Amino acid sequence: MRREFAEEFPVLAAFAKDRGAEARLINASDVVIADWVRFKCRFGCKGYGKHMGCPPYTPSAQETRRMVSEYERGILVRFQGIPGHPDLAPEQIPTDFHPFFGDLIRWVNGTIQQLEKTAFYDGFYKAFGFGAYPCIWCEHTHCIAEEQEGVVDESIRRLCRHMDLVRPSMEAACMDVFATARKAGWDLETIPCKDMEYGKIVHGNLVSIGLVLVE
C-alpha cells in the first residue's frame, strides 16, 4: 500500500541528506515559470542545442505550466559546493568547462534521478524530476545532439544513449530557479566570475537546485 506523502517526504529527505543535499517541501503552485528563462538559455549559454536535457529539446514555458499544474506537491533539493573543488580559482577552470564540472552535475542530476525513482517505486507514480546544468551522462563523448549536423530536430531523441536518465534542468524547462528557491526560504546569488567572464567562477561554494514533483 502506498504511504501518504507526509510519510514519504522524510524518506526522500533522508536520501537527499545521505547524498549531501537538503530537501524541503514545496507546493507545485510555488514553482515559478517564466518565458524569459528560455531566452537566457537561447542567448548566452554555451550548452544551447548541445544536450538532450537543454533547449530546444526541452518543454516550453507553456508546456511546463500545464505539466506543473497537474501536481500539488514536491520537494526542492539544495546542493552546496563542488565535489573535489572546495577552493576553486578561476585559473583552474578550462575553456571547455562542462566536463570539468562533471562530478557536480552527476551529483545533482544523479540525486534527483534517484529521488524520482524512489518516489515512483513507493507508489507515487507521477514523480518527475528536474535537475540542473547541461546533461553529462555521455561521460567520454559528446551528446548525440551535438554530434548531429543540420536542422535541430526533436526526433533525434530516439538516438539518446541514456534515455532512462536524461531529465530537463529546471532552467531548461523555463523555471525561475531563483524565485522558486526563495519560495522555499533559500536566497540564491548569481555566481561571481572573474572580470565577468562566463565560466571563470571565483570560488567553489556554489549552490545548485533541483526539483522533484511527487503528487
C-alpha positions, 0 to 999 in steps of 0.5 A: 500500500502506498504511504501518504506523502507526509510519510514519504517526504522524510524518506526522500529527505533522508536520501537527499541528506545521505547524498549531501543535499537538503530537501524541503517541501514545496507546493507545485503552485510555488514553482515559478515559470517564466518565458524569459528563462528560455531566452537566457538559455537561447542567448548566452549559454554555451550548452544551447542545442548541445544536450538532450536535457537543454533547449530546444529539446526541452518543454516550453514555458507553456508546456511546463505550466500545464505539466506543473499544474497537474501536481500539488506537491514536491520537494526542492533539493539544495546542493552546496559546493563542488565535489573535489573543488572546495577552493576553486580559482578561476585559473583552474577552470578550462575553456571547455568547462562542462566536463570539468564540472562533471562530478557536480552535475552527476551529483545533482542530476544523479540525486534527483534521478534517484529521488524520482525513482524512489518516489515512483517505486513507493507508489507515487507514480507521477514523480518527475524530476528536474535537475540542473546544468547541461546533461553529462551522462555521455561521460567520454563523448559528446551528446548525440545532439551535438554530434548531429549536423543540420536542422535541430530536430526533436526526433533525434531523441530516439538516438539518446544513449541514456534515455532512462536518465536524461531529465530537463534542468529546471532552467531548461524547462523555463523555471525561475530557479531563483524565485522558486528557491526563495519560495522555499526560504533559500536566497540564491546569488548569481555566481561571481566570475572573474572580470565577468567572464562566463565560466571563470567562477571565483570560488567553489561554494556554489549552490545548485537546485533541483526539483522533484514533483511527487503528487 
